[in-house]
Amino acid sequence: MTDPAVHTPDTDAEAPVLLLVGSGYRPYREYILAAVSKHYRLWLLDSSEATWQLRYCLGATRVDTRNADSVREAALAVTASLPVVGVFTYDETQVVFCARLAQDLGLPGSPPETIVSCRDKAATRAALAAAGVPQPASHTVTSAEEALAAAEKIGYPVIVKARAMAASFGVVRADGPADVAAAFAAADGADFMNLPRYPANVLVEEFLTGPEISVDAVIHDGEVTPTVIARKRLGLEPYFEETGHDVDARDPLFADEELLGQLRDIHRALGFVHGATHSEFKLTPAGPRLVEVNARLGGDLIPYLGLLATGVDPTVAAAHAAAGRRTDLTPVHHKAAAVRFLLPEGHCRTVAVVVHEDRFGPTIHETGITAEPGDELDLPPAAFLTRYGHVVAVGDDMAQVQEDLREPERLVELRADALTD
């Protein structure tokens, strides 16, 4: 742990203090700090030296966030001198540490065992099965041979996925027996931000048909309230690379009692009390079926799209939940917002990324560039999340938003040198 860096952000000097554990990748996460810092004085605990984050933080402590004891020691040093009201994180690798820390400090949150059950997809399935929540068939396996037996029992196609990964790392569709061994190897070998492995590290699950959605929600005293419903766009089969999300404040799913009932049942079965979650569902012919639930805000700018669509900020609502406070989630307006992520055509080295503003349609809101000259990019299974940029659109009509995003690579162009594998 290093000596803390202290700063004076443009936050009310009397505002309560939130401990923020982990800050994330700036292009996708800075908007959260910018929003939450208007309501709380933030003290950041992070594994890297704070730089851009200091604009939004009262102070920062560099600490090994992989070490729970070090995080707790750093947190206690802050709480000894500042009125800390909650522990806040949107980092998948920190959710369990933060639940334990909040419990130790007597601050609002959900039981650590609840968060562990979300991090462990097999534990999620077991808890929901015990509660009678409908979900896909799922088997935990330790070898390619066990995976093949599970797949034969379920019936093809199946989903083979890592038990504790995130961001679709280690998720592969197997269409027949010949695909299972490679799918098991990809799932078992997946590594994302040092998330844990288990002796039985892979799940084989029933393949669910239908559109995929995500539901961000906040929980206060066990009451679950959706903040964002996003319709997911996927590509690069048999992998599940997320290529975009569409959010409509008028989405009829906000009034779908079957979906909302399952959402409540899932959170009740897992034992949520306070916090924020990002749940993913398939809308199957038999009804909504849970893919997974994560004890954090959604990534991929989904909460930002929610803000653009409704005028209510899901990130601030999540911060309030971490402090045990309710939020008025009544929409200020009803718009449509969407994002498209830009992927390379294959293995390449970036020369330049060029934004063509003259090609923008009326709803294009902003663009982001996430690759620098010299960066090497590739596609699954060699690499995941190697995007070179994104485009966000917002407007009154989803059809116009989608039309303006129909060819996003024309708006943000990758110039690159192809590389041979």
Buried (B, 14 or more C-beta within 10 A) or exposed (E): BEEBBEBEBEBEEEBBBBBBBBBBEEBBBBBBBEBBBBBBBBBBBBBEEBEEBBBBBBBBBBBEBEBBEBBBEBBEBBBEEBEBBBBBBBBBBBBBBBBBBBBBBEBBBBBBEBBBBBBBBBBBBBBBEEEEBBBBBBBBBBEBEBBBBBBEEBEBBBBBBBBBBBBBBBBBBBBEEEBBBBBBBBBBEBEBBEBEBBEBBBBBBBBBEBEBBBBBBBBBEEBBBBBBBBBBBBBBEBBBBBBBBBBBBEBEBBEBEEBBEBBBBBBEBBBBBBBBBBBBBBBBEEBBBBBBBBBBBBBBBBBBBBBBBBBBBBBBBBBBBBBBBEBEBEBEEEBBBBBBBBBBEBBBBBEEBEBEEEEBBEBBBEBBBBBEEEBBBBBBBEEBBBBBBBBBBBBEEBEBBBBBBEEBBEBBBBEBEEEEE
